[in-house]
Amino acid sequence: MIVEAATGDHIGGLFTDPEGVSAVGLTGDGTRVAVVTSSSLGLTRWNLDAATWIDAACAVAGRNLTLQEWEQNMGDAEYRATCPERPLP
């Protein structure tokens, strides 16, 4: 089960890894998670800071979500710029 670190609220399904997860650890401040697997990856660390992921996605995509992408992924939330430094389509 995936839970919100701050509240413990259930927010997603089970995390599965075909190679087998042997350990998972969350930093005390909740900003990073480390996963140990039996795959060739061994130890993988992820930054959980949403702003970091948003910045990376904007850098890769080079644009905001289209209205169709927004509606598909954001539901009824009001359409707005996902990459504020870029104009809306």
N, C-alpha and C positions, 0 to 999 in steps of 0.2 A: 504494500500500500504506500502511496506517496502522500506525505502530509506537509502542510505549511509549518515551517520550523518555528515561527513565532507563536502560533496559536495551537498547533497540533491538529488542526482541522484537516480532514481527508480531502485531497484535491486531485487524486489520480489513481490509476490502476497499479498493478504490480510491475516493478522493474524486472525485466528478465534479460539474461545474458546467456546466449547459447554456449559460451565457453565456461560459464560457472563463476558466480561471484562468491568469493570466500570471505570478504570483509568490506564493510562500509563505515566510514567515519565522517562526522560533521564537525567542523571547527566550532569552538565555543561561541564565537560571535555569529555563526550561521552564514558566513560569507563564502565558504568553500566546502566541497565534499570530496573525499578520496574514496576510490573504489579499487579493491584488489581483486583481480580475476586470475583464473588459471590460463588465460589466453596469453599470446605473445605481448599484449599490452602491459601485463603485470600490474603496475600501479598507475591509475589515471586520476588526475585531479581536475575538478571543474570549479570555475569561479561562478558563484550563484548570484552575483550582483546584476540585477535586471538592467541597469543603465549600461553596464559593460556590454551585455548581449545586444541591446538596442543599438549602441554605437557601432558594434561590429557588423550587425545586419545592415545598417544604413551604409556603412563603408563598402560592403560587398555588393549590395543591390544598387546603390547609387540613386535611390528614389524612395518615395513614400509608397505605402500600400495603395493599390488602386481601390476604387469603391467596391468592386466585386470581391477583391481579396479581403477588404475590411469586413464586409457583410458576412463572408464565409467564415472568417476567423474571430471576429469581435462581436458578432451578434447584433444586439440592438443599441450598443453604445454609439454615441454621436460620432460621426466621421470627423477625424481630425488628422493633422500631420503626424506621422510616426517618426519622421526625420525632420524636426522643426526648421533646420537650416535649408531645407529644400522645398520648393513650391509644390502645392498639391497638383495632381494631374487634372 
